[in-house]
Amino acid sequence: MTVDAHHHVWDLSVRDQDWLTGPGLRPLRRNFGLSDLAPEASAAGVDRTVLVQTVTVPEETPELLALAEAHESVAGVVGWTDLVRPDIADELARLRALPGGRYLKGVRHQVQGESDPGWLLRPDVRRGLAAAADAGLAYDLVVLPHQLPACAAAAASLPRLTFVLDHLGKPPVASGALEPWASDVRALAALPNTVCKLSGLVTEADRDSWTVDDLRPYADVVLDAFGPGRLMFGSDWPVCTLAASYGDVLAAARELAGGLDAAERRQLFETTATRVYDL
């Protein structure tokens, strides 16, 4: 069994994806639905998936929950809600009561778009994060490398909340540089309430000419720092299609995990995601 712990869907007739700007993202300016993903996931041997938010609008999360309710392959949803709203605890309870609400397993915010590198440490944000912990949810971190120190500080201050680092914190794969990203990732991984997704690497590499060897130094850092028991595979479909097919992304991850034994590979490709997101 293989779990894809990170993918998206969107329908541009429902709402615009305002982050899809510039010629580099033009191939993504079309609809991507579960019916598009299903044959690729099935061919790759993926049995269950986690559907992740893309835009910071309150209407999206109920739609994702309804998709999970209607599609057996979707085992969990990481949605968005405004963490700084004063009634955040009530809002999380409301989402849980919606059709498909039992599939809400985590929340995230586009922290990578926040100009304040310490956004996660603001008192109003920390209050929202604490409410997520109280609700039994995980918190996905979609951040840039310079924001990793704040991630570690937030995780240290909220030990009851599991923080899930998406896309390894977007390391500079194309340049080949490791520092300071590697040191900051290791500092985050030193905290027991942190987990990382082996995802998003192909789009941080040279999208036209990447090789598995280009990705390996970054995968090796997180494999060593988190260990397979705190790592989970994610395709980042359809964003990954800018650089690779769904099958190629999974094949690359399996090659990067080639040094693991069977039990460790099962952790990376199934049991970590199942445990962290209570799938």
Buried (B, 14 or more C-beta within 10 A) or exposed (E): EBBBBBBBBBEEEEBEBEBBEEEEEEEBEEEBEBEBBBEBBEEBEBBBBBBBBBBBEEEBBBBBBBBBBEBEBBBBBBBBBBBBBEEBBEBBEEBBEBEBBBBBBBBBBBBBEBEEBEBBBBEEBBBBBBBBBEBBBBBBBBBBBEBBBBBBBBBBEBEEBBBBBBBBBBBBBBEEEBEEBBEBBBBBBEBEBBBBBBBBBBBBBEBEEBEBEBBBBBBBBBBEBBBBBBBBBBBBBBBBBBBBBBBBBBBBBBEBBEEBEEEBBBBBBBBBBBBBBBB
